[in-house]
Amino acid sequence: MFKRLFLLSITVLLSSCATSTKEPVVKSKTEAISKEEEKGLKVLQDHLDKGEHDLFFLVYNDTYNELQSDESKKKAKGIYISTIESFVTEKDTTNIYAYMTNPYNEPYHLDWLKEDVQNEVNNIVTNEEERLASDAKKDTIDKLFKRIDDKTYFSLTSYEDDFETIPNLRNIIYYGLALKSIEDGEDAEVTADLLSCIDPRYDGERSEEMKKLVNQYLSNEEWETEYSRFNEFQNILAEYDKKPLPTIGMTAAEVRNSKWGEPIKVNRTTTATSVSEQWVYRDYKYLYFENGILTTIQN
């Protein structure tokens, strides 16, 4: 009996020890930085130490995405943030603009930065874009004047597509075309028509030259009047260019507001169930409607 009680006590004691013993805590695999991750972080830092910023940003996202541990991601994020902040502090517009406008560097992780740093980065990119656009316009104008000076007038009209982005371009082109007209011995009226397309308020490069030439053909009052007519016509053309061509499915009202506009004649056929129309335009162009909807275009 005593032996049985002793064995029972030992069993209970052992079982209570087993339940009270704490299991060792195993560290999460994501807490420690692996050797591979250390290599990746070192590659990023080496690019920065060597001043290879383009390579740093080129490999940054791939490197960051391959990191597994929280600690390694935290370090990589810190490297990125300190790099951008140093660019902003040093006003390094070249690197900021190159990084933020290269689609291969997306995502740009602006949300990692403090709000004031984000704003500064955005301002730098905007200002740099405006500066580059201004330089490009100046370069175009310089090339245009060189063609005029070299009397290669035939190439002037190739710049017409830039009229909208470079407002003064039209003045320079018509000045060059007027000089060509004079050189070719064309009628004074042709030269005057070309010169009247120059804005009397233009005060850019060589404006005094242009004014002197215009005044040989037109008085200031004539110049103002003719330019006003020309400008009004240009505005009409600009509005016309905005209009769409007729497309299947348009209503009659939409077609009237398209590039084809009002027809010169309408032939209508009415039945018990529908109204069919043929709209006749110049140059043998026709539109066909069924119950007010464009169904066929013939040109």
Rosetta blueprint (number, residue, H / E / L):
1 M L
2 F H
3 K H
4 R H
5 L H
6 F H
7 L H
8 L H
9 S H
10 I H
11 T H
12 V H
13 L H
14 L H
15 S H
16 S H
17 C H
18 A H
19 T H
20 S H
21 T L
22 K L
23 E L
24 P L
25 V L
26 V L
27 K L
28 S L
29 K L
30 T L
31 E L
32 A L
33 I L
34 S L
35 K H
36 E H
37 E H
38 E H
39 K H
40 G H
41 L H
42 K H
43 V H
44 L H
45 Q H
46 D H
47 H H
48 L H
49 D H
50 K L
51 G L
52 E L
53 H H
54 D H
55 L H
56 F H
57 F H
58 L H
59 V H
60 Y H
61 N H
62 D H
63 T H
64 Y H
65 N H
66 E H
67 L L
68 Q L
69 S L
70 D H
71 E H
72 S H
73 K H
74 K H
75 K H
76 A H
77 K H
78 G H
79 I H
80 Y H
81 I H
82 S H
83 T H
84 I H
85 E H
86 S H
87 F H
88 V H
89 T H
90 E L
91 K L
92 D L
93 T H
94 T H
95 N H
96 I H
97 Y H
98 A H
99 Y H
100 M H
101 T L
102 N L
103 P H
104 Y H
105 N H
106 E L
107 P L
108 Y L
109 H L
110 L H
111 D H
112 W H
113 L L
114 K L
115 E H
116 D H
117 V H
118 Q H
119 N H
120 E H
121 V H
122 N H
123 N H
124 I H
125 V H
126 T H
127 N H
128 E H
129 E H
130 E H
131 R H
132 L H
133 A H
134 S H
135 D H
136 A H
137 K H
138 K H
139 D H
140 T H
141 I H
142 D H
143 K H
144 L H
145 F H
146 K H
147 R H
148 I H
149 D H
150 D L
151 K L
152 T L
153 Y H
154 F H
155 S H
156 L H
157 T H
158 S H
159 Y H
160 E H
161 D H
162 D H
163 F L
164 E L
165 T L
166 I L
167 P L
168 N L
169 L H
170 R H
171 N H
172 I H
173 I H
174 Y H
175 Y H
176 G H
177 L H
178 A H
179 L H
180 K H
181 S H
182 I H
183 E H
184 D L
185 G L
186 E L
187 D L
188 A H
189 E H
190 V H
191 T H
192 A H
193 D H
194 L H
195 L H
196 S L
197 C L
198 I L
199 D L
200 P L
201 R L
202 Y L
203 D L
204 G L
205 E L
206 R L
207 S H
208 E H
209 E H
210 M H
211 K H
212 K H
213 L H
214 V H
215 N L
216 Q L
217 Y L
218 L L
219 S L
220 N H
221 E H
222 E H
223 W H
224 E H
225 T H
226 E H
227 Y H
228 S H
229 R H
230 F H
231 N H
232 E H
233 F H
234 Q H
235 N H
236 I H
237 L H
238 A H
239 E H
240 Y H
241 D H
242 K H
243 K L
244 P L
245 L L
246 P L
247 T L
248 I L
249 G L
250 M L
251 T E
252 A H
253 A H
254 E H
255 V H
256 R H
257 N L
258 S L
259 K L
260 W L
261 G L
262 E L
263 P L
264 I L
265 K E
266 V E
267 N E
268 R E
269 T E
270 T E
271 T L
272 A L
273 T L
274 S L
275 V E
276 S E
277 E E
278 Q E
279 W E
280 V E
281 Y E
282 R L
283 D L
284 Y L
285 K E
286 Y E
287 L E
288 Y E
289 F E
290 E E
291 N L
292 G L
293 I E
294 L E
295 T E
296 T E
297 I E
298 Q E
299 N L
